[in-house]
């Protein structure tokens, strides 16, 4: 099945995270129609994960893509259900990551035309909720269905570069508890809003760890709130802070550096530091060794498909963090050229999809 025709079908089906039910049924029906063994894995409140199997020999390779998109943002000038102009195909989720999903699905179908001895064992997986909390991938890992795999290929958009690692992420909740007083006499109280604002305003002063591949860890305040009870000094405030981490940074380090900052600032309010609750585990950083045999094979496949075999590392997180750290398998991320992810007029290059598919195909054949 042609990857571009499949992309058009996938983009035409709206699938913001939490509403993947229709696209999940569509993908399962297509694969069943080609005679593959297909399973679905229920994800409560989300569309089912779709899992299809293709036996071969040697390596067992997972082909992974997520079905969900973010919600439609304002400002679109193109048809979010799909519009082609030249080599650019516009549509919500076209680049992130229905193009990659279409490439892997089309490739999986194409590999089914080969004999078992000409291909590795393949497991195709289409998952829900990547844009939220990666519930689909986490349930897939917990199911044990991928335990015997050797390598995971994720077709997130990377502009035709091979991504061999990514930073991890904590979401931090900071709470300050002050002391109420009349707002006309603020010196008699402890202003929780002002104290927390001082912490948030000085996050840039924290020296984060640097990694040769992943770069530096980072802080970014996402929200802050607090209010007074009438004409009173507010005694409670809360902030949500993003903390991207690199290898060598853990929760204990993050908590300690925030506590140290508050001491340096002489914060008078009581400070509580905790993780913002999430239904899935923390997203941890990882790096794949560039001298790994399979990395060399993949770069060779890229070059033979007409792609400059460049390596990159992710600044943010995704399902790949779970595959690499909790499943514990070498995880390669490689996808087509595109732009405006999570924004209006998202697009993907149609010709790049073909090159990416060819590189994946050559890599799979090199494993046999």
Secondary structure in CASP SS format (residue, H / E / C, confidence):
PFRMAT SS
TARGET T0000
AUTHOR 0000-0000-0000
METHOD secondary structure of the structure
MODEL  1
X C 1.00
X C 1.00
X H 1.00
X H 1.00
X H 1.00
X H 1.00
X H 1.00
X H 1.00
X H 1.00
X H 1.00
X H 1.00
X H 1.00
X C 1.00
X C 1.00
X C 1.00
X E 1.00
X C 1.00
X C 1.00
X C 1.00
X C 1.00
X H 1.00
X H 1.00
X H 1.00
X H 1.00
X H 1.00
X H 1.00
X H 1.00
X H 1.00
X H 1.00
X H 1.00
X H 1.00
X H 1.00
X H 1.00
X C 1.00
X C 1.00
X C 1.00
X E 1.00
X E 1.00
X E 1.00
X E 1.00
X E 1.00
X E 1.00
X E 1.00
X C 1.00
X C 1.00
X E 1.00
X E 1.00
X E 1.00
X E 1.00
X E 1.00
X E 1.00
X E 1.00
X E 1.00
X E 1.00
X C 1.00
X C 1.00
X C 1.00
X C 1.00
X C 1.00
X E 1.00
X E 1.00
X E 1.00
X E 1.00
X E 1.00
X E 1.00
X E 1.00
X C 1.00
X C 1.00
X E 1.00
X C 1.00
X C 1.00
X C 1.00
X C 1.00
X C 1.00
X C 1.00
X C 1.00
X C 1.00
X C 1.00
X C 1.00
X C 1.00
X C 1.00
X C 1.00
X E 1.00
X E 1.00
X E 1.00
X C 1.00
X C 1.00
X E 1.00
X E 1.00
X E 1.00
X C 1.00
X C 1.00
X C 1.00
X H 1.00
X H 1.00
X H 1.00
X H 1.00
X H 1.00
X H 1.00
X H 1.00
X H 1.00
X H 1.00
X H 1.00
X H 1.00
X H 1.00
X H 1.00
X H 1.00
X H 1.00
X H 1.00
X H 1.00
X H 1.00
X C 1.00
X C 1.00
X C 1.00
X C 1.00
X H 1.00
X H 1.00
X H 1.00
X C 1.00
X C 1.00
X E 1.00
X E 1.00
X E 1.00
X E 1.00
X E 1.00
X E 1.00
X E 1.00
X C 1.00
X C 1.00
X C 1.00
X C 1.00
X C 1.00
X C 1.00
X C 1.00
X H 1.00
X H 1.00
X H 1.00
X H 1.00
X H 1.00
X H 1.00
X H 1.00
X H 1.00
X H 1.00
X C 1.00
X C 1.00
X C 1.00
X C 1.00
X C 1.00
X C 1.00
X C 1.00
X E 1.00
X E 1.00
X E 1.00
X E 1.00
X C 1.00
X C 1.00
X C 1.00
X C 1.00
X C 1.00
X C 1.00
X C 1.00
X E 1.00
X E 1.00
X E 1.00
X E 1.00
X E 1.00
X C 1.00
X E 1.00
X E 1.00
X E 1.00
X E 1.00
X E 1.00
X E 1.00
X E 1.00
X E 1.00
X E 1.00
X E 1.00
X C 1.00
X E 1.00
X C 1.00
X C 1.00
X E 1.00
X H 1.00
X H 1.00
X H 1.00
X H 1.00
X H 1.00
X H 1.00
X C 1.00
X E 1.00
X C 1.00
X H 1.00
X H 1.00
X H 1.00
X H 1.00
X H 1.00
X H 1.00
X H 1.00
X H 1.00
X H 1.00
X H 1.00
X C 1.00
X H 1.00
X H 1.00
X H 1.00
X C 1.00
X C 1.00
X C 1.00
X C 1.00
X E 1.00
X E 1.00
X C 1.00
X C 1.00
X C 1.00
X E 1.00
X E 1.00
X C 1.00
X E 1.00
X E 1.00
X E 1.00
X E 1.00
X E 1.00
X E 1.00
X E 1.00
X E 1.00
X E 1.00
X C 1.00
X C 1.00
X C 1.00
X C 1.00
X C 1.00
X E 1.00
X C 1.00
X C 1.00
X C 1.00
X E 1.00
X E 1.00
X E 1.00
X E 1.00
X E 1.00
X E 1.00
X E 1.00
X E 1.00
X E 1.00
X E 1.00
X C 1.00
X C 1.00
X C 1.00
X C 1.00
X C 1.00
X H 1.00
X H 1.00
X H 1.00
X H 1.00
X H 1.00
X H 1.00
X H 1.00
X H 1.00
X H 1.00
X H 1.00
X H 1.00
X H 1.00
X H 1.00
X H 1.00
X C 1.00
X C 1.00
X C 1.00
X C 1.00
X C 1.00
X E 1.00
X E 1.00
X E 1.00
X E 1.00
X E 1.00
X E 1.00
X C 1.00
X C 1.00
X C 1.00
X C 1.00
X C 1.00
X C 1.00
X C 1.00
X E 1.00
X C 1.00
X C 1.00
X E 1.00
X E 1.00
X C 1.00
X C 1.00
X C 1.00
X C 1.00
X C 1.00
X H 1.00
X H 1.00
X H 1.00
X H 1.00
X H 1.00
X H 1.00
X H 1.00
X H 1.00
X H 1.00
X H 1.00
X H 1.00
X H 1.00
X C 1.00
X C 1.00
X C 1.00
X C 1.00
X C 1.00
X C 1.00
X E 1.00
X E 1.00
X E 1.00
X E 1.00
X C 1.00
X C 1.00
X C 1.00
X C 1.00
X H 1.00
X H 1.00
X H 1.00
X H 1.00
X H 1.00
X H 1.00
X H 1.00
X H 1.00
X H 1.00
X C 1.00
X C 1.00
X E 1.00
X E 1.00
X E 1.00
X E 1.00
X C 1.00
X C 1.00
X C 1.00
X C 1.00
X E 1.00
X E 1.00
X C 1.00
X C 1.00
X C 1.00
X C 1.00
X C 1.00
X C 1.00
X C 1.00
X E 1.00
X E 1.00
X E 1.00
X H 1.00
X H 1.00
X H 1.00
X H 1.00
X H 1.00
X H 1.00
X H 1.00
X H 1.00
X H 1.00
X H 1.00
X H 1.00
X H 1.00
X H 1.00
X H 1.00
X H 1.00
X H 1.00
X H 1.00
X C 1.00
X C 1.00
END
